[in-house]
């Protein structure tokens, strides 16, 4: 049975039936907590209502935050790609972008187009050396648990600079949590049943299961391990389903745009994007949750307000 872990300013907790039970551990980082599994499995018998806590990200920083580019069929179609021809591609996010599950998402003054991407985060529980081949059977040897993630993106920075690292790394651009769900080995077979749902002001925007994913976690980690090692406490974001604010323009418009000088092309493109109401506005509230349909694996619900700096 999975174990739901919370982190607050007072320490670590195990959540059961709406109560949080303190974990007696000296761990201050996610990696240290994962190494103290005995303490996690023996929390205090007395609990406090979860509502009384102020959860932080269950993934502590610094850590490596690696993310996959287009990795859901629905998102590939939104982006103008053939889902059958999308390669496994990665980028990094600064761990300084990690924020708590209820912290505000703060848009820098110079950013104009703020977008959302709900993602399933894999939290590493063991070293992933270079050259590791990960299979579905060996996945539990490397991955300890799962978190809800929002890969917040500054689209105008991303597209004009071709710069994923900056556009996705501003402080608060990676809300994680509320729960770190530690899985039993047999529960990894249920990853495909996880349903990702994101709403803005209670209006649904994204809603798909992991069955829509192109490169599953074992294949993605094998590809990543060709050049990037990971350590306990690091996190891999596994891509987002369709439904983001940004969508590829029609093919005809792309062909016409390719004939224009870059400055004019982007001026026209962003002028049109500025009229798209789906981009995040000051005061919006983003709600993101991931769980199986029967609730047997439930990563909890993020609720992050948007603030314009």
C-alpha positions, 0 to 999 in steps of 0.5 A, spaced: 500 500 500 502 506 498 505 511 503 503 519 502 508 523 505 507 531 507 513 536 508 512 542 513 516 547 516 516 542 522 518 536 519 515 530 515 509 527 516 505 521 513 498 522 511 492 517 513 485 518 513 485 525 513 490 525 519 498 527 519 502 523 523 509 526 525 515 522 522 521 521 527 527 522 523 533 527 522 532 527 515 532 535 512 532 533 505 528 528 500 534 524 499 535 523 507 528 521 508 528 516 503 534 513 506 530 513 513 524 508 510 524 505 517 522 512 520 517 513 515 513 506 516 513 507 523 510 514 524 507 517 531 500 513 532 497 520 534 495 525 528 493 532 527 488 534 521 491 535 515 488 542 514 492 544 520 498 544 516 501 548 511 505 543 506 511 545 503 514 541 496 515 534 498 521 535 494 527 539 497 532 543 493 537 543 491 536 537 486 536 536 479 529 537 475 529 534 469 523 534 464 521 531 458 518 535 452 512 533 448 510 526 451 503 525 450 499 524 444 494 529 445 499 535 446 503 532 440 497 534 436 496 540 439 503 542 438 503 540 430 507 534 431 506 527 429 505 523 435 508 517 432 515 521 430 516 525 436 523 523 439 524 522 447 527 529 448 529 533 455 531 539 458 533 542 465 529 546 470 533 550 475 531 547 482 530 554 484 523 554 481 521 549 486 515 551 490 510 549 494 503 546 492 499 552 495 504 557 493 503 563 488 505 562 481 509 569 480 509 572 473 515 576 472 514 583 469 517 582 463 513 575 461 507 576 457 504 569 456 504 565 462 502 557 461 501 551 465 502 544 464 500 539 469 505 533 469 507 526 473 513 527 477 518 521 478 522 522 484 528 518 484 529 513 490 536 510 488 542 512 483 541 512 476 548 511 473 550 513 466 548 507 462 543 504 466 537 500 462 531 501 466 525 496 464 518 496 467 520 490 472 526 494 474 523 501 475 521 500 482 529 499 483 530 507 481 523 510 482 521 511 490 515 515 488 510 520 485 508 527 485 504 532 482 507 537 478 506 544 474 511 545 469 509 553 468 512 556 462 513 563 459 511 562 452 514 568 449 521 567 452 521 560 450 519 561 443 523 567 441 529 565 444 528 557 443 530 557 451 527 552 455 531 553 461 530 560 462 522 560 460 521 554 465 526 556 471 523 563 474 522 562 481 515 559 483 515 556 476 515 548 478 510 547 484 510 540 487 506 536 491 502 536 496 504 529 497 510 525 495 506 518 494 511 512 495 509 506 491 510 499 493 513 495 487 506 492 485 503 498 484 508 501 479 503 497 474 498 502 475 501 508 473 498 507 466 491 508 470 493 515 473 489 521 471 491 528 470 486 533 471 488 541 471 483 546 471 483 554 472 478 558 476 474 551 476 474 550 468 477 544 466 483 545 461 487 538 461 484 531 462 488 525 460 491 518 463 498 516 463 495 511 457 496 517 453 503 518 454 508 516 448 515 514 452 513 511 458 517 512 465 522 506 464 524 508 456 525 515 458 529 513 464 533 509 459 534 514 454 536 519 459 541 515 463 545 515 456 548 522 458 545 524 465 546 521 472 540 522 477 541 521 484 535 520 490 531 526 491 532 528 484 525 529 479 523 527 472 517 531 470 514 526 464 510 531 460 504 534 459 497 532 456 494 536 451 490 543 453 495 548 454 494 555 452 499 555 447 497 551 441 500 551 434 498 555 428 494 552 422 499 549 417 498 554 412 499 560 417 506 557 419 508 556 412 506 564 411 510 566 417 516 562 415 516 567 409 516 573 414 522 576 417 523 574 424 521 580 428 515 581 424 513 574 424 513 574 432 510 580 432 504 578 429 504 571 432 504 574 439 499 579 438 494 573 436 496 570 442 495 576 447 488 575 445 488 568 447 484 568 454 487 561 456 493 564 458 494 565 466 491 572 468 493 575 475 488 572 480 487 566 477 487 559 481 490 553 478 488 546 481 491 540 479 490 533 481 493 526 479 490 520 482 487 513 479 480 512 478 479 508 484 483 513 489 488 507 491 493 512 488 492 519 490 497 524 489 493 530 492 491 536 489 495 543 488 491 549 489 496 555 486 493 562 485 497 566 480 500 573 481 503 578 477 509 582 479 
